[in-house]
Amino acid sequence: AGDYFLTIGGGYAPTGNQVSLEKNVQLFQQLVQEQFPNKASHTVLFSDGKGPGRDLQYRDPNLIIPPVNQTLAQIFGKESDLAYQYRNHQVRGISGSPSRKNIQQWFEQTGSSLKRGDRVFIYVTAHGGESANRRQPYNTTLYLWNGEKLSVTEFSKLLDKIPAPVDVMTVMVQCHCGGFADLIFNEADPTKGTSKASRCGFFATGYNRPAAGCTPDINEEAYHEYSTYFWEAIRGISRTGKPIGNCDYDQNGSVSFAEAHAYAVLTSTTIDISVCTSDSFLRAYSKSKSNNGATASLLTSDSPYSTLISRATPVQKAILNGLSEQLKLSAQNRGKEAWELAQQVTKQKQQLSSDLRTKTRELATLHKELRSRLTRDWPELNNPFNPVLPKLLKEQSEQILATAKSHPRYARSLQLKQEVDQLEARLLDLDRRWAKAQRLLRAL
């Protein structure tokens, strides 16, 4: 029997192909080499494959942006991608790009030839989107290179090409990846029963939420996406080589996939509400009321915490106690307490969002006034592709900056920009706290 790895990575185009995706693939390649020194079969499909093009987006912290460019980018609303640069990716040993054709070929040639005892590990570090069909919200989408897409139901058909006795494990970190947890069902449809195939999976976030993590930042210390924590639990060290705390929650001497998932849920401080295939199974089949409306004997999130803990596995106990401690919750009705915390955070978010909208509108009005003043003297600024613009910015940068600063409300625009940034940071912190509360509610 053998182990077979398939990695699907990268964005849909250079502008969506951040360097963090490249580094995720390289980290996973390193992990496979560490765990399987005799070389397991590992097929890597990434970005534009072996093409020589500049397909990868990154942000160099040493890049110096002239003050006039920075100021004009803010005023003209072009600040978001100002510092981005592009180069060819540096992932070695790849087989090609993650196209529909190449993915299908792997399942038809490699996947279909596997036998009982073989194991398949599929890692997806890419982008994803919501379902194209509102009536099938869990049929979310994986974005592939060159704008191609692959839905949950389509991926399910590909998995069906692997013989049923073969164990298949997936880790996916794209936005809306939680929809892929339905791969344990026939045709990815809970109403059609569980598949006879042996599958499990771990997903950064739910079917209806974006995922944290994709960044053009080259500093790996700043990477906090789901698989960063999942793989460091397996390896016992962080992606930068630092030892981590103990995550062998059942103390059996090894770290299981469930424990790696629990470690990510406990340790990450992102907006992710991570899920696994067990969650999908319970969502489909666990009912707190019987058909006649009477309360069944199943536990709910409102059951006494002491009862829930007494029934929990060591991994579940680690999540429940760990999240409770982080959120400073201690009531016996832990579900109600966590729900009330989430409601409280939601109200705080609503107030901040209202303040943010007010200040954003005022800032937009100020920037419009500044644009009008600048383009009166330098009409070339209306079109960033004007051939004389580079020379103009080089020779008249001081005059342009002086004109902008002479506007009677220029100082107010700077103050507003700072206030908007602060409000966005506070909202993100609240989102993270809300997500922690949701993680606890799901665990309960």
C-alpha positions in Angstrom: 0.0 0.0 0.0 1.1 3.6 -0.7 0.4 7.2 0.2 -0.6 9.6 -2.5 -0.6 13.4 -2.1 -2.3 15.9 -4.4 -1.8 19.6 -3.8 -4.0 22.1 -5.6 -2.7 25.7 -5.1 -2.6 29.2 -6.4 -5.0 31.9 -7.5 -7.2 32.4 -10.5 -4.9 35.0 -12.0 -1.6 36.8 -11.1 -3.6 39.5 -9.3 -5.2 36.8 -7.0 -2.1 34.6 -6.7 -0.5 35.8 -3.4 2.9 34.8 -2.3 1.4 33.2 0.9 -0.2 30.5 -1.4 3.2 29.7 -2.8 4.7 29.4 0.7 1.9 27.2 1.8 2.6 24.8 -0.9 6.4 24.8 -0.2 5.6 24.2 3.5 3.4 21.2 2.7 6.1 19.8 0.3 8.6 20.1 3.2 6.2 18.3 5.6 5.6 15.4 3.2 9.4 15.1 2.8 9.9 15.1 6.6 7.1 12.5 7.2 7.9 10.3 4.2 11.7 10.4 3.7 11.6 7.5 1.2 9.5 9.7 -1.1 5.7 9.4 -1.3 3.9 10.1 -4.5 3.2 13.9 -4.5 1.5 15.7 -7.4 1.6 19.5 -7.1 -0.6 21.6 -9.4 0.1 25.3 -8.8 -0.5 28.6 -10.4 0.5 28.7 -14.2 2.4 25.4 -13.8 5.8 25.5 -15.5 5.1 28.7 -17.4 7.8 31.5 -17.2 5.3 34.3 -16.7 5.2 36.7 -13.7 2.2 34.9 -12.1 2.8 35.6 -8.4 1.9 38.7 -6.4 4.1 39.9 -3.5 4.8 42.9 -1.4 8.4 43.9 -0.8 8.8 45.8 2.5 11.9 47.4 1.2 10.1 49.0 -1.8 10.2 52.8 -1.5 7.1 54.6 -2.8 7.6 58.3 -3.5 5.4 60.5 -1.3 3.7 62.0 -4.4 2.6 58.5 -5.5 1.4 57.6 -2.0 -0.6 60.8 -1.7 -2.2 60.6 -5.1 -3.0 57.0 -4.6 -5.0 57.9 -1.5 -6.8 60.8 -3.2 -7.6 58.9 -6.4 -8.7 55.7 -4.5 -5.8 53.6 -6.0 -4.0 52.7 -2.8 -4.9 49.0 -2.3 -2.4 47.5 -4.8 0.1 50.3 -4.9 3.0 48.3 -3.4 2.3 45.0 -5.1 4.9 43.5 -7.4 5.0 40.3 -9.5 7.4 37.5 -10.3 7.4 33.9 -11.5 6.6 31.4 -8.7 9.3 29.4 -7.1 7.5 26.1 -6.4 9.7 23.2 -7.5 8.7 19.7 -8.7 5.3 20.7 -9.9 3.3 18.8 -12.5 1.4 21.6 -14.0 -1.3 24.2 -13.3 -4.5 23.5 -11.4 -6.7 23.4 -14.4 -9.9 21.3 -14.6 -8.2 19.2 -17.2 -5.1 18.5 -15.1 -7.2 17.8 -11.9 -9.4 15.4 -13.8 -6.4 13.7 -15.3 -5.0 13.0 -11.9 -8.2 11.3 -10.7 -8.6 9.3 -13.9 -5.0 8.1 -14.1 -3.7 8.0 -10.5 -6.9 8.0 -8.4 -8.7 5.3 -10.2 -5.7 2.9 -10.1 -5.5 2.9 -6.3 -6.3 -0.2 -4.2 -7.4 -1.1 -0.7 -4.8 0.1 1.9 -3.7 3.1 -0.2 -4.3 6.5 1.3 -4.9 9.8 -0.5 -4.2 13.3 1.0 -5.6 16.3 -0.8 -4.4 19.8 0.2 -6.1 22.9 -1.3 -4.6 26.3 -0.7 -6.4 28.6 -3.2 -9.4 30.9 -3.5 -13.1 30.0 -3.5 -16.5 31.4 -3.8 -20.1 30.9 -2.8 -22.5 28.6 -4.6 -23.9 29.7 -7.9 -27.3 28.3 -6.9 -29.1 29.8 -4.0 -31.1 26.6 -3.6 -27.9 24.7 -3.1 -25.9 27.0 -0.7 -23.4 24.2 0.2 -22.4 23.6 -3.4 -19.6 26.1 -3.1 -16.8 26.7 -5.6 -13.0 26.3 -5.8 -11.4 28.8 -8.1 -8.7 27.4 -10.5 -6.1 29.1 -12.6 -7.2 31.1 -15.6 -10.6 31.8 -14.1 -11.8 28.1 -14.2 -14.0 26.8 -11.4 -14.8 23.5 -9.7 -17.9 23.0 -7.6 -18.4 20.6 -4.7 -20.7 18.3 -6.7 -18.1 18.3 -9.5 -15.3 17.5 -7.1 -17.5 14.7 -5.6 -17.7 13.1 -9.0 -13.9 13.1 -9.3 -13.6 11.6 -5.8 -15.9 8.8 -6.9 -13.2 7.7 -9.4 -11.1 6.6 -6.4 -12.1 3.0 -5.3 -14.3 3.1 -2.1 -11.9 1.2 0.2 -9.2 3.9 -0.2 -8.9 6.4 2.6 -9.2 10.0 1.4 -8.3 13.0 3.7 -8.7 16.6 2.6 -7.5 19.9 4.0 -8.9 23.0 2.3 -8.4 26.6 3.2 -10.1 28.6 0.4 -13.0 31.0 1.1 -16.4 29.1 1.5 -14.5 25.8 1.6 -16.9 24.4 4.3 -19.3 23.4 1.5 -16.8 20.7 0.6 -17.4 19.0 3.9 -20.5 17.5 2.1 -18.1 15.2 0.2 -18.9 12.5 2.7 -22.4 12.2 1.2 -23.5 10.6 -2.1 -23.2 13.2 -4.8 -22.3 15.7 -2.0 -26.0 15.7 -1.1 -27.0 14.9 2.5 -30.5 13.7 1.4 -28.9 10.9 -0.6 -27.1 9.3 2.3 -23.5 8.9 3.3 -21.0 7.7 0.7 -19.5 4.2 1.0 -16.2 5.8 0.4 -13.8 6.4 3.4 -13.5 10.2 3.5 -12.8 12.9 6.0 -11.8 16.5 5.7 -10.9 19.7 7.6 -11.9 23.1 6.3 -10.7 26.6 7.3 -14.2 28.1 7.3 -17.9 27.5 6.7 -19.7 27.4 3.4 -21.0 30.9 3.9 -17.9 32.7 5.1 -14.6 34.0 3.7 -11.4 32.6 5.0 -8.5 34.4 6.5 -4.9 34.1 5.2 -4.2 35.1 1.6 -1.6 37.8 1.6 1.1 39.3 -0.6 3.3 39.8 2.6 6.6 37.9 2.3 7.0 37.7 6.1 5.8 34.2 7.2 5.6 35.4 10.8 2.5 37.2 9.7 0.7 34.1 8.3 -2.2 33.1 10.5 -4.4 31.1 8.2 -5.9 27.7 9.1 -3.4 25.3 7.5 -0.5 27.2 9.2 -1.8 25.9 12.5 -2.9 22.5 11.2 0.5 21.6 9.8 2.5 23.0 12.7 0.4 20.7 15.0 1.5 17.8 12.9 5.1 18.9 12.7 5.4 20.1 16.3 7.0 23.3 15.2 5.8 26.6 13.6 6.4 27.3 10.0 9.3 29.5 11.1 10.9 26.6 13.1 9.8 27.5 16.6 8.5 24.8 19.0 4.8 24.9 19.8 2.9 23.9 22.8 1.5 20.4 23.4 -1.5 19.5 21.3 -1.6 15.7 22.0 -4.8 16.2 23.9 -5.6 12.5 24.5 -1.9 12.0 25.5 -1.5 8.9 23.4 1.9 9.9 22.0 0.9 11.2 18.6 -1.1 14.1 17.1 -4.1 13.0 15.1 -5.8 15.1 12.4 -8.7 15.8 14.8 -6.1 17.1 17.3 -4.5 19.3 14.6 -7.9 20.7 13.8 -8.6 21.4 17.5 -5.2 23.1 17.8 -6.1 25.4 14.9 -9.5 26.2 16.4 -7.9 27.0 19.7 -4.8 28.8 18.6 -5.8 30.9 15.5 -7.0 34.4 16.1 -8.7 34.9 12.8 -12.3 35.4 11.5 -12.4 31.7 10.6 -15.1 29.3 12.0 -13.4 26.1 11.0 -15.4 22.9 10.3 -14.8 19.2 9.6 -16.7 16.4 8.0 -18.0 15.3 11.4 -19.7 18.7 11.7 -21.4 18.2 8.3 -22.5 14.7 9.3 -24.1 15.9 12.5 -25.7 18.9 10.8 -27.5 16.4 8.5 -28.5 13.7 10.9 -28.5 15.0 14.5 -32.0 16.3 15.5 -32.8 17.6 18.9 -36.5 16.9 18.4 -38.3 13.7 17.3 -40.9 13.6 14.5 -43.8 14.2 16.9 -42.1 17.3 18.3 -41.1 15.7 21.6 -37.6 16.5 22.9 -35.2 13.7 22.1 -32.5 12.4 24.4 -29.7 14.2 22.5 -27.6 16.9 24.1 -27.8 20.5 22.8 -25.6 23.5 23.3 -27.8 24.5 26.2 -27.3 21.3 28.1 -25.4 21.7 31.4 -21.7 22.3 30.8 -20.8 19.6 33.3 -22.9 17.1 31.4 -21.4 18.1 28.0 -17.9 17.9 29.4 -18.5 14.4 30.9 -19.6 13.1 27.5 -16.8 14.9 25.5 -13.7 13.2 24.1 -10.3 14.5 25.2 -10.1 16.5 21.9 -13.6 18.0 22.5 -12.7 18.8 26.1 -9.6 20.7 25.0 -11.7 22.9 22.6 -14.5 23.5 25.0 -12.3 24.4 28.0 -9.8 26.3 25.9 -12.3 28.5 24.2 -14.2 29.0 27.4 -11.0 30.2 29.1 -10.1 32.5 26.2 -13.6 34.1 26.2 -13.7 34.2 30.0 -17.0 32.2 30.1 -17.9 29.9 33.1 -21.7 29.5 33.3 -23.3 26.1 33.4 -25.4 27.1 30.5 -22.3 27.8 28.4 -24.3 27.9 25.2 -26.5 30.7 26.3 -23.5 32.6 27.7 -21.6 32.2 24.4 -24.7 33.3 22.4 -25.2 36.4 24.6 -21.5 37.3 24.1 -21.9 37.0 20.4 -25.0 39.2 20.5 -23.1 41.8 22.5 -20.2 41.8 20.1 -22.7 42.1 17.2 -24.2 45.3 18.7 -20.7 46.7 19.1 -19.9 45.9 15.5 -23.1 47.6 14.3 -22.3 50.9 16.1 -18.7 50.9 14.8 -20.0 50.1 11.3 -22.3 53.0 11.4 -19.4 55.3 12.5 -17.2 53.9 9.8 -19.8 54.5 7.1 -20.2 58.1 8.2 -16.5 58.8 8.2 -15.9 56.9 4.9 -18.6 59.1 3.2 -16.9 62.3 4.5 -13.5 61.1 3.4 -14.8 60.3 -0.1 -16.3 63.8 -0.4 -12.9 65.3 0.7 -11.0 63.2 -1.8 -13.4 64.3 -4.6 -12.7 67.9 -3.7 -8.9 67.2 -3.7 -9.1 65.4 -7.1 -11.0 68.4 -8.6 -8.4 70.8 -7.3 -5.4 68.8 -8.6 -6.8 67.9 -12.0 -7.5 71.6 -12.6 -3.8 72.2 -12.7 -2.7 68.8 -13.9 -5.5 67.3 -16.1 -3.1 64.4 -17.0 -3.9 62.9 -13.6 -7.3 61.9 -14.8 -5.7 59.0 -16.7 -2.9 57.0 -15.1 -1.9 55.8 -18.6 -1.1 59.2 -19.9 2.4 59.0 -21.4 3.6 62.3 -19.9 2.5 61.3 -16.4 5.8 59.6 -15.3 7.8 62.7 -16.3 5.3 65.0 -14.7 5.4 63.2 -11.4 9.2 63.2 -11.4 9.6 66.9 -12.3 6.6 68.5 -10.5 6.1 66.3 -7.5 6.8 69.0 -5.0 4.3 71.4 -6.6 1.6 68.7 -6.7 2.1 67.9 -3.0 2.1 71.5 -2.1 -1.2 72.1 -4.0 -2.8 69.1 -2.2 -1.6 70.3 1.2 -2.8 73.8 0.6 -6.4 72.7 0.4 -8.2 74.0 3.5 -9.4 70.5 4.4 -6.4 68.4 3.6 -5.4 68.0 7.2 -9.0 66.8 7.9 -8.6 64.2 5.2 -5.5 62.8 6.8 -7.2 62.7 10.2 -10.2 60.9 8.7 -8.0 58.4 7.0 -6.4 57.6 10.3 -9.8 57.3 12.0 -11.1 55.0 9.3 -8.1 52.8 9.6 -8.6 52.6 13.4 -12.3 51.8 13.1 -11.5 49.0 10.5 -8.9 47.5 12.9 -11.4 47.6 15.8 -14.0 45.9 13.7 -11.6 43.2 12.7 -10.8 42.6 16.4 -14.5 42.3 17.1 -15.0 39.9 14.2 -12.3 37.7 15.6 -13.9 37.7 19.0 -17.3 37.0 17.5 -15.8 34.1 15.5 -14.3 32.6 18.7 -17.8 32.7 20.3 -19.2 30.9 17.2 -16.4 28.3 17.4 -17.5 27.5 21.0 -21.2 27.3 20.1 -20.4 24.9 17.3 -18.2 22.8 19.6 -21.0 22.7 22.2 
